[in-house]
């Protein structure tokens, strides 16, 4: 035994053992057939055209919502395309999404050529957007379109991959890129090793220009969100800021926050110009009617000029659930210092551009440090706060007595659409907890399915190239909350602009949350309203408005408030 031990410690023996272990590890980590580890798109049958759903492998919920959206879209499309059929993988959406084979849903039109196939190809740490795009465009035929971009990061990666991998493809068959919830107007591109280093600002490019002429965004951009929210605020006298300054907060380590911040910085001067126009119209109208100067004292326009916007930068968004990090606490102190030298009454504008958790921390610290500040400010945000954050999960994620601000944020579609799955049903006696589906996602995905289906069958024979589908998408218009292909292209509003950006007036919604007060006391109750923007830029209340409770032991969980 001792002889064997001595032999094992000889240098030659140690080298032999190490080589053997390395060889064994190589066989495990690097299999001989490398092709087995590459993405393998499935072949298409004759007459089939594919829409590749390129989402992370963990996105089972998103696939289920897409399945719901396709079911709803097929019923709506059947009104104008009788006999439309939908084929769903056996086992239902949940089992299909968890299987090893790519889930598949198909739409077919009896009596017409062409079948449209939606298939989920799953992104993983090994099967990256670059790998999948390379495999998909190498197949004959490539997909008509690739759907992805659940974040601006993934949208940038997909755009770069498509621009690189389709350079040698015939222009007509280069797949379209359909973005879902990527909202950035501009994104930061990686530094090239072949050119001289450039400043970060010089590397910012429009997201839709990365894969130019082939990218279509179904959500609204950050600048469009800022435009919609501020237009809504200016349409309501009780929300419109009375005077300068506006306070704008951004987290400098969050690209979403920075881009949304730039969007608000660009649109707020336009709102100030709106004020100037209203005041000019008031004065000239009064003079034209021969009214005496004292009558001008009763005008109701805002004194907001956007001459002294206060920019507040937070260096880190990392922190706990409720307590602010040191950078956020400092900004709250700075904001309170600014308030002491500003107007003491009226309505002020506080723009918060962060994600839900950092934003909640900052607002909670502000409310605790200066309770009167919640009365002074109207808080404007983007789409980072989900509707369920302030409705279904509100007692934990947005308790109104801790965050007693009037809050306005953006929603890409109607989050309380009962036809899409939202429900106001409560338990026995109205005391149960209301649940709500991700109706905003369902409606957004339904827009994708309907627009693609309409564009695909625009000529009645089914598209055979991505270029044909692109022409079909540009022909789709929204009329009374429905997508269609009108005979007269002057009807409705075009779903897409020439650069592939979603058209304004085709589905913007804002959510308005206001606490219920009784004197100086904030009650455990709030009113929740959803407003829809129409093509003429007016805003309409989506019924019903909701009175929500934060004390389930005293009052019903949710009450539909009749319109005033």
C-alpha positions as CSV (number, residue, x, y, z in Angstrom):
1,X,0.0,0.0,0.0
2,X,2.8,2.4,0.9
3,X,4.5,1.5,-2.3
4,X,1.4,2.5,-4.3
5,X,1.1,5.8,-2.4
6,X,4.7,6.6,-3.1
7,X,4.2,5.9,-6.8
8,X,1.1,8.2,-6.9
9,X,3.2,11.1,-5.7
10,X,5.9,10.7,-8.4
11,X,5.9,13.6,-10.9
12,X,5.3,11.3,-13.9
13,X,2.3,9.7,-12.2
14,X,0.8,13.1,-11.2
15,X,1.2,14.3,-14.8
16,X,-0.5,11.2,-16.2
17,X,-3.4,11.4,-13.7
18,X,-3.9,15.2,-14.6
19,X,-3.9,14.5,-18.3
20,X,-6.5,11.8,-17.8
21,X,-8.8,14.0,-15.8
22,X,-8.5,16.8,-18.3
23,X,-9.4,14.5,-21.1
24,X,-12.5,13.2,-19.2
25,X,-13.6,16.8,-18.5
26,X,-13.2,17.7,-22.2
27,X,-15.5,14.9,-23.2
28,X,-18.2,16.2,-20.8
29,X,-17.9,19.9,-21.5
30,X,-17.0,19.7,-25.2
31,X,-19.0,16.8,-26.9
32,X,-17.5,15.5,-30.1
33,X,-20.6,16.5,-32.2
34,X,-20.8,20.2,-31.7
35,X,-23.9,20.5,-34.0
36,X,-26.0,18.9,-31.2
37,X,-25.6,22.1,-29.2
38,X,-26.8,24.5,-31.9
39,X,-30.3,25.8,-32.2
40,X,-32.3,23.8,-34.8
41,X,-35.3,25.6,-36.3
42,X,-38.0,23.2,-37.4
43,X,-38.8,22.8,-41.1
44,X,-42.0,24.3,-42.6
45,X,-44.6,22.3,-44.6
46,X,-45.7,23.5,-48.0
47,X,-47.7,26.7,-47.9
48,X,-46.6,27.5,-44.3
49,X,-45.0,30.8,-43.3
50,X,-43.5,31.3,-39.9
51,X,-43.5,34.0,-37.3
52,X,-40.7,33.2,-34.9
53,X,-41.4,34.1,-31.2
54,X,-37.9,34.7,-29.8
55,X,-38.3,34.9,-26.0
56,X,-36.3,33.6,-23.0
57,X,-37.0,30.0,-22.0
58,X,-38.4,31.3,-18.7
59,X,-41.2,33.3,-20.5
60,X,-44.0,30.7,-20.0
61,X,-46.4,33.3,-18.8
62,X,-45.8,35.4,-21.9
63,X,-46.4,32.5,-24.2
64,X,-49.7,31.7,-22.4
65,X,-50.7,35.3,-22.9
66,X,-49.8,35.1,-26.6
67,X,-51.9,32.0,-26.9
68,X,-54.8,33.9,-25.3
69,X,-54.2,36.8,-27.6
70,X,-54.3,34.5,-30.7
71,X,-57.5,32.9,-29.5
72,X,-59.1,36.3,-29.1
73,X,-57.7,37.6,-32.4
74,X,-59.0,34.6,-34.3
75,X,-62.5,35.2,-33.0
76,X,-62.3,38.9,-34.0
77,X,-60.8,38.2,-37.4
78,X,-63.5,35.5,-38.1
79,X,-66.0,38.3,-38.3
80,X,-64.4,39.5,-41.5
81,X,-62.8,36.2,-42.5
82,X,-65.4,33.5,-41.9
83,X,-64.0,30.1,-41.4
84,X,-60.7,31.2,-39.9
85,X,-59.2,28.2,-38.1
86,X,-56.6,28.1,-35.3
87,X,-54.5,25.0,-34.6
88,X,-53.1,24.7,-31.1
89,X,-50.5,22.1,-30.0
90,X,-52.1,19.3,-28.1
91,X,-51.9,19.5,-24.4
92,X,-52.8,23.3,-24.2
93,X,-50.6,26.3,-23.8
94,X,-49.1,25.4,-20.4
95,X,-47.9,21.9,-21.4
96,X,-46.9,23.1,-24.8
97,X,-44.7,25.9,-23.4
98,X,-42.9,23.5,-21.1
99,X,-42.2,20.8,-23.7
100,X,-38.8,20.3,-25.4
101,X,-40.2,20.8,-28.9
102,X,-40.9,24.5,-29.9
103,X,-44.6,25.3,-29.2
104,X,-46.6,26.0,-32.3
105,X,-49.9,27.8,-33.1
106,X,-51.2,28.1,-36.6
107,X,-53.8,30.2,-38.4
108,X,-55.3,29.1,-41.6
109,X,-57.9,30.5,-44.0
110,X,-60.1,27.9,-45.7
111,X,-60.3,28.5,-49.4
112,X,-57.2,30.7,-49.3
113,X,-53.6,29.8,-49.7
114,X,-51.1,30.1,-46.9
115,X,-50.9,29.1,-43.3
116,X,-49.4,31.4,-40.7
117,X,-47.4,29.6,-38.0
118,X,-46.3,31.1,-34.6
119,X,-43.5,29.2,-33.0
120,X,-41.6,29.9,-29.8
121,X,-37.9,29.5,-30.1
122,X,-36.4,29.8,-26.6
123,X,-33.5,32.0,-25.7
124,X,-31.0,30.5,-23.2
125,X,-27.5,31.3,-22.0
126,X,-26.1,29.2,-24.9
127,X,-28.8,29.8,-27.5
128,X,-28.4,33.5,-27.8
129,X,-30.2,35.9,-30.2
130,X,-27.2,35.7,-32.5
131,X,-27.3,31.9,-32.6
132,X,-31.0,31.7,-33.2
133,X,-31.0,34.4,-35.9
134,X,-28.1,32.7,-37.7
135,X,-30.0,29.4,-37.7
136,X,-33.3,30.9,-38.7
137,X,-32.1,32.9,-41.6
138,X,-30.1,29.9,-42.9
139,X,-33.2,27.8,-43.2
140,X,-35.1,27.9,-46.4
141,X,-37.4,29.7,-46.2
142,X,-36.5,32.1,-43.3
143,X,-39.3,33.3,-41.1
144,X,-41.4,36.3,-42.3
145,X,-40.8,38.0,-39.0
146,X,-39.1,37.6,-35.6
147,X,-41.1,38.8,-32.6
148,X,-39.0,39.8,-29.5
149,X,-37.7,42.7,-27.6
150,X,-39.4,42.3,-24.2
151,X,-36.8,44.8,-23.1
152,X,-34.8,47.4,-24.9
153,X,-31.6,45.4,-24.2
154,X,-33.0,42.3,-26.0
155,X,-34.4,44.5,-28.8
156,X,-30.9,45.9,-29.4
157,X,-29.4,42.4,-29.4
158,X,-31.9,41.1,-31.9
159,X,-31.5,44.2,-34.1
160,X,-27.8,43.8,-34.2
161,X,-28.0,40.1,-34.9
162,X,-30.4,40.6,-37.8
163,X,-28.4,43.4,-39.3
164,X,-25.3,41.2,-39.2
165,X,-26.7,37.9,-40.3
166,X,-29.0,39.1,-43.1
167,X,-26.4,41.2,-45.0
168,X,-26.1,38.6,-47.7
169,X,-29.8,37.7,-47.9
170,X,-32.0,38.9,-50.8
171,X,-33.7,42.1,-49.7
172,X,-37.2,40.7,-50.2
173,X,-36.8,37.8,-47.7
174,X,-34.9,39.6,-44.9
175,X,-37.2,38.9,-41.9
176,X,-39.0,41.7,-40.1
177,X,-38.3,42.5,-36.5
178,X,-41.5,43.0,-34.5
179,X,-40.8,44.6,-31.1
180,X,-43.2,44.0,-28.2
181,X,-42.3,46.0,-25.1
182,X,-39.0,47.7,-25.9
183,X,-39.7,51.3,-25.3
184,X,-36.3,53.1,-25.6
185,X,-36.0,55.8,-28.2
186,X,-32.2,55.6,-28.3
187,X,-29.9,52.9,-27.1
188,X,-26.1,52.7,-26.4
189,X,-24.2,50.7,-29.0
190,X,-21.1,48.7,-28.1
191,X,-17.7,50.3,-28.8
192,X,-16.2,49.1,-32.1
193,X,-12.7,47.7,-32.1
194,X,-12.2,48.9,-35.6
195,X,-12.7,52.7,-35.1
196,X,-11.4,55.3,-32.7
197,X,-13.1,55.5,-29.3
198,X,-16.1,57.7,-29.3
199,X,-18.0,59.5,-26.5
200,X,-21.0,57.8,-25.1
201,X,-23.4,60.3,-26.5
202,X,-22.0,59.6,-30.0
203,X,-22.8,55.9,-29.6
204,X,-26.5,56.5,-28.9
205,X,-28.6,55.6,-31.9
206,X,-32.4,55.3,-32.4
207,X,-33.5,51.8,-31.6
208,X,-35.5,51.3,-34.8
209,X,-32.5,52.3,-36.9
210,X,-30.3,49.4,-35.9
211,X,-32.2,47.1,-38.3
212,X,-33.4,49.9,-40.4
213,X,-36.4,49.6,-42.7
214,X,-37.3,46.2,-41.2
215,X,-38.2,47.1,-37.5
216,X,-41.8,47.6,-36.3
217,X,-42.5,48.6,-32.7
218,X,-45.9,47.6,-31.3
219,X,-45.5,49.4,-28.0
220,X,-45.1,53.1,-27.6
221,X,-41.7,54.7,-27.1
222,X,-40.6,56.6,-23.9
223,X,-41.0,59.9,-25.6
224,X,-44.5,59.0,-26.7
225,X,-45.3,58.0,-23.1
226,X,-44.0,61.3,-21.8
227,X,-46.1,63.1,-24.4
228,X,-49.2,61.2,-23.5
229,X,-48.8,61.6,-19.7
230,X,-48.1,65.4,-20.0
231,X,-51.0,65.9,-22.4
232,X,-53.3,64.2,-19.9
233,X,-52.0,66.3,-17.1
234,X,-52.6,69.5,-19.1
235,X,-56.1,68.4,-19.9
236,X,-57.1,68.3,-16.2
237,X,-56.9,71.7,-14.4
238,X,-56.5,70.0,-11.0
239,X,-53.4,68.1,-12.2
240,X,-51.7,70.7,-14.4
241,X,-48.8,72.4,-12.6
242,X,-49.5,75.9,-11.5
243,X,-46.0,77.2,-11.7
244,X,-42.3,76.4,-12.1
245,X,-40.2,74.6,-11.4
246,X,-40.8,71.0,-12.6
247,X,-38.6,68.4,-10.7
248,X,-37.3,65.5,-12.8
249,X,-35.5,62.6,-11.1
250,X,-33.4,60.0,-13.0
251,X,-31.3,57.0,-11.9
252,X,-28.0,57.3,-13.9
253,X,-27.3,53.5,-13.7
254,X,-30.6,52.6,-15.4
255,X,-30.8,53.1,-19.2
256,X,-34.6,53.0,-19.1
257,X,-34.6,55.9,-16.5
258,X,-32.2,57.9,-18.6
259,X,-34.1,57.5,-21.8
260,X,-37.5,58.3,-20.2
261,X,-35.9,61.3,-18.6
262,X,-34.8,62.6,-22.0
263,X,-38.3,62.1,-23.3
264,X,-39.8,64.3,-20.5
265,X,-37.1,66.9,-21.0
266,X,-38.1,67.1,-24.7
267,X,-41.9,67.3,-24.3
268,X,-42.2,69.6,-21.3
269,X,-41.2,72.7,-23.3
270,X,-44.1,71.9,-25.6
271,X,-46.5,71.9,-22.7
272,X,-45.1,75.3,-21.6
273,X,-45.8,76.5,-25.1
274,X,-49.4,75.2,-24.8
275,X,-49.8,77.4,-21.7
276,X,-48.5,80.5,-23.6
277,X,-50.9,79.8,-26.4
278,X,-53.9,79.4,-24.0
279,X,-53.0,82.7,-22.3
280,X,-52.6,84.5,-25.6
281,X,-55.9,83.2,-26.8
282,X,-57.6,84.2,-23.5
283,X,-56.2,87.8,-23.6
284,X,-56.9,88.4,-27.3
285,X,-60.4,86.9,-26.9
286,X,-61.1,89.2,-23.9
287,X,-59.9,92.2,-25.8
288,X,-61.9,91.2,-28.9
289,X,-65.0,91.0,-26.8
290,X,-64.3,94.4,-25.3
291,X,-64.1,93.0,-21.7
292,X,-62.5,95.2,-19.1
293,X,-58.9,94.3,-17.8
294,X,-60.2,93.2,-14.4
295,X,-62.0,90.3,-16.0
296,X,-58.6,88.8,-16.9
297,X,-58.0,88.1,-13.2
298,X,-60.3,85.0,-13.5
299,X,-58.4,83.2,-16.1
300,X,-57.6,79.5,-15.5
301,X,-54.4,78.9,-17.4
302,X,-51.2,77.7,-15.8
303,X,-48.2,79.8,-14.9
304,X,-45.9,76.9,-15.8
305,X,-43.1,78.2,-18.0
306,X,-40.4,75.5,-17.8
307,X,-37.8,78.1,-17.2
308,X,-36.3,76.5,-14.1
309,X,-36.5,72.7,-14.4
310,X,-34.7,71.0,-11.5
311,X,-32.7,67.9,-12.5
312,X,-32.0,65.4,-9.7
313,X,-29.6,62.6,-10.5
314,X,-29.4,59.4,-8.4
315,X,-26.2,57.4,-8.9
316,X,-27.5,54.0,-7.9
317,X,-30.8,52.2,-8.1
318,X,-29.6,49.3,-5.8
319,X,-31.5,49.1,-2.6
320,X,-34.0,47.3,-0.3
321,X,-37.8,47.1,-0.7
322,X,-38.7,50.2,1.2
323,X,-35.8,52.1,2.7
324,X,-34.0,54.5,0.4
325,X,-30.3,54.0,-0.4
326,X,-27.9,56.8,0.5
327,X,-28.1,58.4,-3.0
328,X,-31.9,58.5,-3.0
329,X,-32.0,59.9,0.6
330,X,-29.7,62.7,-0.5
331,X,-31.9,63.6,-3.5
332,X,-34.9,63.7,-1.1
333,X,-33.0,66.1,1.1
334,X,-32.1,68.2,-1.9
335,X,-35.7,68.2,-3.2
336,X,-37.0,69.4,0.2
337,X,-34.4,72.2,0.2
338,X,-35.6,73.3,-3.2
339,X,-39.2,73.2,-2.0
340,X,-38.5,75.6,0.9
341,X,-37.5,78.2,-1.7
342,X,-40.4,77.4,-4.1
343,X,-44.1,78.0,-4.1
344,X,-45.9,77.0,-0.9
345,X,-49.2,76.0,-2.5
346,X,-50.7,74.8,-5.7
347,X,-49.9,71.8,-7.8
348,X,-46.3,71.0,-8.6
349,X,-44.9,68.4,-11.1
350,X,-42.6,65.7,-9.9
351,X,-41.4,63.4,-12.7
352,X,-40.1,60.0,-11.5
353,X,-38.4,58.0,-14.2
354,X,-37.1,54.9,-12.3
355,X,-38.3,51.3,-11.9
356,X,-41.0,50.4,-9.4
357,X,-38.8,49.6,-6.4
358,X,-36.5,52.6,-6.5
359,X,-39.4,54.9,-7.3
360,X,-41.4,53.6,-4.3
361,X,-38.4,54.0,-2.0
362,X,-37.9,57.6,-3.0
363,X,-41.6,58.6,-2.8
364,X,-42.0,56.8,0.6
365,X,-39.0,58.7,2.0
366,X,-40.4,62.0,0.7
367,X,-43.8,61.4,2.2
368,X,-42.3,60.5,5.6
369,X,-39.9,63.4,5.6
370,X,-42.4,66.0,4.5
371,X,-46.1,64.8,4.6
372,X,-47.4,68.0,3.1
373,X,-45.3,67.3,-0.1
374,X,-47.7,64.6,-1.1
375,X,-50.5,67.3,-1.4
376,X,-48.2,69.6,-3.4
377,X,-47.0,67.2,-6.0
378,X,-48.5,65.3,-8.9
379,X,-46.2,62.4,-9.7
380,X,-45.7,61.5,-13.4
381,X,-44.1,58.3,-14.5
382,X,-43.7,56.0,-17.5
383,X,-44.7,52.4,-17.8
384,X,-42.4,50.9,-15.2
385,X,-45.2,50.6,-12.7
386,X,-47.4,47.7,-13.7
387,X,-51.2,48.1,-13.2
388,X,-51.2,45.1,-10.8
389,X,-48.6,46.9,-8.6
390,X,-51.2,49.5,-7.7
391,X,-54.3,47.3,-7.9
392,X,-54.0,43.6,-7.3
393,X,-50.9,43.7,-5.1
394,X,-51.5,47.2,-3.8
395,X,-51.5,46.5,0.0
396,X,-47.9,45.3,-0.2
397,X,-46.4,47.0,-3.3
398,X,-48.2,50.4,-3.2
399,X,-49.9,51.1,0.2
400,X,-51.7,54.4,-0.4
401,X,-51.2,55.7,3.2
402,X,-47.4,55.3,2.8
403,X,-47.5,56.8,-0.7
404,X,-50.3,59.4,-0.7
405,X,-49.4,61.0,-4.0
406,X,-51.6,61.7,-7.0
407,X,-50.0,59.4,-9.5
408,X,-50.3,59.3,-13.3
409,X,-48.5,56.6,-15.3
410,X,-48.7,55.1,-18.8
411,X,-50.3,51.9,-20.1
412,X,-49.8,50.7,-23.6
413,X,-53.3,49.3,-23.7
414,X,-56.4,49.2,-21.5
415,X,-55.5,47.3,-18.3
416,X,-59.1,46.9,-17.2
417,X,-60.5,45.4,-20.4
418,X,-62.9,42.7,-19.3
419,X,-63.0,41.1,-22.7
420,X,-59.2,40.6,-22.5
421,X,-59.4,38.9,-19.1
422,X,-59.7,41.6,-16.4
423,X,-62.3,40.7,-13.7
424,X,-63.9,42.7,-10.9
425,X,-65.4,39.6,-9.3
426,X,-64.7,39.3,-5.6
427,X,-65.4,36.6,-3.1
428,X,-68.6,35.9,-1.2
429,X,-70.1,39.1,0.1
430,X,-67.6,41.2,-1.9
431,X,-64.9,40.7,0.7
432,X,-62.6,38.5,-1.3
433,X,-59.4,39.7,-3.0
434,X,-59.8,40.7,-6.6
435,X,-57.5,39.1,-9.2
436,X,-56.6,40.5,-12.5
437,X,-54.9,39.0,-15.6
438,X,-52.1,40.7,-17.5
439,X,-54.6,42.3,-19.8
440,X,-52.2,44.9,-21.1
441,X,-49.9,42.2,-22.5
442,X,-52.8,40.2,-23.9
443,X,-54.1,43.3,-25.8
444,X,-50.6,44.2,-27.0
445,X,-50.0,40.7,-28.3
446,X,-53.4,40.6,-29.9
447,X,-52.5,43.8,-31.8
448,X,-49.4,41.9,-33.1
449,X,-51.4,38.8,-34.2
450,X,-54.2,40.8,-35.8
451,X,-51.8,43.2,-37.7
452,X,-49.7,40.3,-38.9
453,X,-52.7,38.2,-39.9
454,X,-54.3,41.2,-41.8
455,X,-51.0,42.0,-43.5
456,X,-50.4,38.3,-44.3
457,X,-53.8,37.9,-46.1
458,X,-54.0,41.4,-47.5
459,X,-54.0,40.1,-51.1
460,X,-56.0,37.0,-50.3
461,X,-53.2,34.6,-51.2
462,X,-50.9,34.8,-48.2
463,X,-47.5,36.5,-48.1
464,X,-44.5,34.6,-49.3
465,X,-41.8,37.2,-48.5
466,X,-41.1,39.6,-45.6
467,X,-41.3,42.5,-48.0
468,X,-44.9,41.6,-48.8
469,X,-45.7,41.5,-45.1
470,X,-44.1,44.9,-44.5
471,X,-46.4,46.4,-47.2
472,X,-49.3,44.8,-45.4
473,X,-48.4,46.2,-42.0
474,X,-48.1,49.7,-43.4
475,X,-51.6,49.3,-44.8
476,X,-53.2,48.3,-41.4
477,X,-55.1,51.1,-39.8
478,X,-56.9,51.5,-36.5
479,X,-60.6,52.4,-36.6
480,X,-62.7,52.6,-33.4
481,X,-60.2,50.4,-31.4
482,X,-60.2,47.8,-34.2
483,X,-57.4,47.0,-36.7
484,X,-58.5,46.7,-40.3
485,X,-57.5,47.2,-43.9
486,X,-60.0,49.9,-45.2
487,X,-60.5,50.4,-48.8
488,X,-59.8,54.1,-48.3
489,X,-56.4,54.6,-46.6
490,X,-57.7,58.0,-45.3
491,X,-59.9,56.1,-42.9
492,X,-58.7,55.6,-39.3
493,X,-55.1,56.1,-38.1
494,X,-52.1,54.2,-39.6
495,X,-50.8,51.7,-37.1
496,X,-47.2,52.5,-38.1
497,X,-45.3,55.5,-39.3
498,X,-42.8,55.2,-42.1
499,X,-40.0,54.4,-39.8
500,X,-41.9,51.5,-38.1
501,X,-42.8,53.4,-35.0
502,X,-46.3,52.8,-33.7
503,X,-48.6,55.7,-34.6
504,X,-49.8,58.1,-31.9
505,X,-53.5,57.9,-31.2
506,X,-53.6,54.1,-31.7
507,X,-54.0,52.9,-28.1
508,X,-52.3,55.1,-25.5
509,X,-53.9,54.9,-22.0
510,X,-52.9,56.5,-18.7
511,X,-53.8,55.3,-15.2
512,X,-54.7,57.9,-12.6
513,X,-54.5,57.0,-8.9
514,X,-55.6,59.5,-6.3
515,X,-55.8,59.0,-2.5
516,X,-59.0,59.7,-0.6
517,X,-58.5,62.3,2.1
518,X,-60.6,63.5,5.0
519,X,-59.1,66.8,6.2
520,X,-55.5,66.2,7.1
521,X,-56.0,62.4,7.2
522,X,-55.2,60.0,4.3
523,X,-57.9,57.3,4.4
524,X,-57.1,53.6,3.5
525,X,-58.9,54.2,0.2
526,X,-58.1,55.5,-3.3
527,X,-59.8,56.1,-6.6
528,X,-58.4,54.5,-9.7
529,X,-59.2,55.7,-13.2
530,X,-58.1,54.6,-16.6
531,X,-58.2,57.1,-19.4
532,X,-57.9,56.4,-23.2
533,X,-56.5,58.8,-25.8
534,X,-58.5,59.2,-28.9
535,X,-57.3,60.1,-32.4
536,X,-58.4,63.7,-31.9
537,X,-56.1,64.0,-28.8
538,X,-59.0,64.1,-26.4
539,X,-59.1,61.8,-23.3
540,X,-62.0,59.6,-22.4
541,X,-62.6,57.9,-19.1
542,X,-62.7,54.1,-19.4
543,X,-65.6,52.9,-17.3
544,X,-65.9,52.0,-14.5
545,X,-63.6,54.0,-12.3
546,X,-62.6,51.9,-9.2
547,X,-62.6,52.8,-5.5
548,X,-60.1,50.5,-4.0
549,X,-59.6,49.7,-0.3
550,X,-56.5,49.1,1.7
551,X,-58.4,47.8,4.8
552,X,-60.1,44.6,3.7
553,X,-61.6,44.1,7.2
554,X,-63.8,47.2,7.0
555,X,-65.0,47.8,3.5
556,X,-65.3,45.7,0.3
557,X,-62.1,45.1,-1.6
558,X,-63.1,47.0,-4.7
559,X,-66.2,49.0,-5.8
560,X,-67.0,50.2,-9.3
561,X,-67.6,53.9,-9.0
562,X,-70.3,55.2,-11.3
563,X,-69.2,57.9,-13.7
564,X,-70.0,61.5,-12.6
